[in-house]
Amino acid sequence: MKIAVKRLSKNSAQGFDELKNELVLANRLEHKNLVPLLGVCLQEKLVVYEYMPNGSLHTSLFNSEKAHQLDWTKRNTIISGIARGLLYLHEESRLKVIHRDLKPSNVLLDLDMNPKISDFGLSRAFGEDQSMDITKRPVGTLGYMSPEYAYCGQVSTKSDMYSFGVIVIEIVTGRRNNRSLEDYDTASRYLLSYVWEKWNAGSMEEVVDSCLGGRYPESEALNCVHIGLLCVQEDPSARPDASEVVLMLDSHSTSMNMRTPSRPAFCFTQPGVVRHATANGQLSTPVSDNEVTISDLQPR
């Protein structure tokens, strides 16, 4: 068996806490859409995983050569697998686990391109009856953090669903959410609002990844974008649970049978600040990034 080894910074107290957290959770989590943790070395701050030969979703999706190998069937399988992994974490495992840093670089692909969620160092386990928690220091990656989490420190399963929605839209479009769209012919600078505008106008063919060469079922792509937009709603209660998403994907629900998403909220940054734009376009008071622990500004 091939293995992959991740070394955390030896000088980082946070790294040691993440290592302990991952070890505790890994002993109680097991699912086909989670990366198996094989062992750790506390002294050297090493984490040993089962090797995933196709690397991360980020590499496959945002590398122009590899993106052409991601046909629609593979993309649809990846979306479904991530949803099932979240369903296990949120509802089916012995613990209710909030990942808190779900992004394409933390989704690894096995030999058959099946997705496996990885990196539980920042994850948080909830009590059986607990639905939300507040943290004074949010952690995660800008572009994938929900507005209420990045701005107010509110963490819940719906925080993960927001991240999932962003990933779904990235998988369909082949574009990154935490990159400006200034290079594209659009008045919208941010991917989520751009996709919502095209979806609302019935112009979905303009946002589907050109690497697919038009070879995809239009109804499936439309449904995936619809699900993604529902997951990135500003109001956490308006986002579907993982179980609802899995049901929508498995039942091949048509877009006509789903509720209509509003324009999504989004977070964006200027140097040193995080701001929250509401669905009506109003901007919040800037928050210093000293109040947000960011694991990555750009996906690895």
C-alpha positions in Angstrom: 0.0 0.0 0.0 1.3 3.4 -0.9 1.0 6.2 1.7 1.1 9.9 1.8 2.8 11.8 4.7 1.9 15.4 5.7 4.3 17.2 8.0 3.0 20.0 10.1 5.2 22.9 11.2 7.3 21.8 14.2 7.2 25.4 15.6 3.5 25.8 15.4 1.4 25.2 18.5 -1.7 25.4 16.3 -0.2 22.6 14.2 0.1 20.4 17.2 -3.5 21.1 18.2 -4.7 20.3 14.7 -2.7 17.0 14.8 -4.3 15.9 18.1 -7.8 16.9 16.8 -7.3 14.9 13.6 -6.1 11.9 15.6 -9.1 12.0 17.9 -11.6 12.3 15.1 -10.0 9.8 12.8 -10.4 7.0 15.4 -14.2 7.5 15.3 -14.8 8.3 11.6 -14.9 5.8 8.8 -16.6 6.2 5.4 -15.8 5.5 1.8 -15.8 9.3 1.0 -13.3 10.2 3.8 -9.5 9.7 3.4 -8.4 7.0 5.8 -5.9 8.1 8.4 -3.3 5.4 8.9 -1.2 6.9 11.7 0.5 9.9 13.3 3.9 10.8 14.8 3.3 13.4 17.5 7.0 14.1 18.0 7.7 14.8 14.4 4.2 16.2 13.7 3.6 13.7 10.9 0.2 12.5 9.6 0.1 9.4 7.5 -2.8 8.8 5.0 -3.7 6.3 2.4 -2.2 7.6 -0.9 -4.7 9.0 -3.3 -3.1 8.6 -6.8 -5.1 11.3 -8.5 -4.2 14.1 -6.1 -6.6 16.8 -5.1 -9.8 18.0 -6.8 -8.1 21.5 -6.9 -5.3 20.1 -9.0 -7.6 18.2 -11.4 -10.1 21.1 -11.7 -7.9 24.1 -12.1 -5.0 22.6 -14.1 -5.9 23.2 -17.8 -4.5 19.9 -18.9 -6.1 17.8 -16.2 -9.4 19.6 -16.4 -10.0 18.1 -19.8 -9.9 14.7 -18.2 -12.7 15.6 -15.9 -15.7 14.6 -18.0 -19.2 15.3 -16.8 -19.7 11.8 -15.4 -16.6 12.2 -13.2 -17.7 15.6 -12.1 -21.1 14.4 -11.2 -19.7 11.5 -9.3 -17.4 13.8 -7.3 -20.3 16.1 -6.4 -22.3 13.2 -5.2 -19.4 11.7 -3.2 -18.7 14.9 -1.4 -22.3 15.2 -0.5 -22.4 11.7 0.9 -19.2 12.3 2.9 -20.9 15.4 4.5 -24.0 13.4 5.2 -21.9 10.9 7.1 -20.1 13.6 9.1 -23.3 15.6 9.9 -25.9 12.9 10.5 -24.6 9.3 10.2 -21.4 9.1 12.2 -21.1 8.6 16.0 -20.1 12.2 16.2 -21.7 15.2 14.5 -18.6 16.7 12.8 -18.3 20.1 11.2 -15.3 20.1 8.8 -14.8 23.9 8.8 -12.3 24.0 5.9 -14.0 22.2 3.0 -12.4 23.2 -0.3 -11.1 21.5 -3.5 -7.6 21.0 -2.1 -9.1 19.1 0.9 -11.0 16.7 -1.5 -8.7 14.0 -2.7 -9.3 11.6 -5.6 -8.6 7.9 -5.6 -7.6 5.7 -8.6 -11.2 5.7 -9.9 -11.7 9.5 -9.3 -13.9 8.9 -6.3 -13.7 11.9 -3.9 -12.5 11.6 -0.3 -12.7 14.4 2.1 -9.4 15.0 4.0 -7.7 17.2 6.6 -9.8 17.2 9.8 -7.3 19.3 11.8 -9.7 22.3 12.0 -12.9 20.2 12.4 -15.1 20.5 15.4 -17.3 17.8 16.9 -20.8 18.8 18.2 -22.9 17.3 20.9 -25.9 15.2 19.8 -28.3 18.0 20.4 -26.0 20.9 19.5 -26.8 22.8 16.2 -24.5 25.8 16.4 -21.5 27.2 18.1 -19.8 30.6 18.2 -16.1 31.1 17.9 -14.2 34.3 18.4 -11.5 33.2 15.9 -12.9 31.6 12.7 -10.6 29.4 10.8 -10.8 28.3 7.2 -10.2 29.5 3.7 -11.6 32.8 2.3 -13.9 32.1 -0.6 -15.3 28.9 1.0 -16.2 30.3 4.4 -19.9 31.1 4.9 -20.7 34.8 5.6 -22.1 34.1 9.1 -19.0 32.1 10.0 -16.4 34.4 8.5 -18.1 37.6 9.8 -19.8 36.5 13.0 -18.0 33.3 14.0 -21.2 31.2 13.8 -20.4 27.6 12.9 -22.9 24.9 12.1 -23.5 22.1 9.5 -24.8 24.9 7.3 -21.3 26.4 7.2 -20.1 23.2 5.6 -23.1 23.2 3.2 -22.1 26.7 2.1 -18.5 25.5 1.3 -20.1 22.5 -0.5 -22.2 24.8 -2.6 -19.1 26.8 -3.7 -17.3 23.6 -4.7 -20.3 22.4 -6.7 -20.3 25.7 -8.7 -16.6 25.5 -9.2 -16.8 22.0 -10.5 -19.5 22.9 -13.0 -17.8 26.2 -14.1 -14.1 25.3 -13.8 -13.6 28.7 -12.1 -12.4 29.6 -8.7 -14.6 31.5 -6.3 -11.8 33.4 -4.6 -10.5 34.8 -7.8 -12.0 38.0 -9.4 -13.8 37.6 -12.7 -12.3 40.8 -14.1 -10.8 38.7 -16.9 -14.2 37.5 -18.0 -16.8 39.5 -20.0 -19.1 40.1 -17.1 -20.2 43.0 -14.9 -20.1 40.7 -11.8 -16.7 40.4 -10.2 -17.6 37.4 -8.1 -18.3 33.9 -9.3 -21.4 33.2 -7.2 -23.3 36.3 -8.2 -22.2 35.8 -11.8 -23.5 32.2 -11.9 -26.8 33.2 -10.2 -27.3 36.0 -12.8 -26.8 33.6 -15.7 -28.9 30.9 -14.0 -31.7 33.5 -13.4 -31.5 34.6 -17.0 -31.6 31.0 -18.4 -28.1 31.3 -19.9 -26.5 28.4 -18.1 -24.6 27.4 -21.2 -22.4 30.4 -20.7 -21.1 29.3 -17.3 -20.4 25.6 -17.8 -16.7 24.7 -18.1 -15.5 25.0 -21.7 -13.2 22.1 -21.0 -16.3 19.9 -21.3 -16.7 20.9 -24.9 -20.4 20.9 -24.7 -20.5 17.2 -23.8 -22.8 17.2 -20.7 -26.5 16.7 -20.0 -27.9 20.2 -19.7 -30.5 19.2 -17.2 -27.9 17.6 -14.8 -25.6 20.7 -15.1 -28.6 23.0 -14.4 -29.7 20.9 -11.4 -26.2 20.9 -9.9 -25.9 24.7 -10.3 -29.4 25.0 -8.7 -28.3 22.9 -5.8 -25.0 24.8 -5.4 -26.9 28.2 -5.4 -29.3 26.9 -2.7 -26.3 25.9 -0.6 -24.8 29.4 -0.8 -27.9 31.4 0.4 -27.2 34.2 2.8 -29.6 32.8 5.4 -28.2 29.5 6.8 -31.7 28.1 7.4 -32.4 28.5 3.6 -29.6 26.1 2.8 -30.4 22.4 2.4 -29.0 19.8 4.7 -26.6 17.2 3.4 -29.5 14.6 3.5 -31.6 16.9 1.3 -28.8 17.4 -1.2 -28.2 13.6 -1.5 -31.9 13.1 -2.0 -32.0 15.7 -4.7 -29.0 14.2 -6.5 -30.2 10.6 -6.2 -33.7 11.3 -7.3 -32.5 13.4 -10.2 -34.8 16.2 -9.1 -35.5 18.7 -11.8 -34.7 22.3 -11.3 -38.5 23.0 -11.6 -39.1 20.9 -8.4 -36.6 22.8 -6.3 -37.2 26.1 -4.5 -35.9 29.2 -6.2 -32.6 30.5 -4.8 -32.1 34.2 -4.1 -29.0 36.1 -5.1 -26.2 34.5 -3.0 -24.3 36.3 -0.3 -20.5 36.3 -0.5 -17.4 37.3 1.3 -14.5 39.0 -0.3 -11.3 40.6 0.8 -9.1 43.6 0.2 -5.6 43.6 1.7 -6.2 43.2 5.4 -10.0 43.1 5.5 -12.9 40.7 5.2 -16.3 42.1 4.2 -19.7 40.5 3.8 -21.9 41.5 0.9 -25.6 40.7 1.5 -28.0 39.5 -1.1 -29.2 43.0 -1.8 -25.6 44.2 -2.3 -25.1 46.0 1.0 -21.6 45.8 2.5 -20.8 45.1 6.1 -18.3 47.0 8.2 -14.9 45.7 7.4 -13.4 43.1 9.7 -9.7 43.0 10.3 -8.1 39.7 9.1 -6.5 39.6 12.6 -9.9 38.4 13.7 -9.9 35.5 11.2 -7.5 32.6 11.1 -7.0 31.9 7.5 -5.5 28.5 6.5 -5.2 29.6 2.8 -5.9 32.7 0.8 -5.7 30.7 -2.4 -6.3 27.0 -2.6 -3.3 24.8 -2.6 
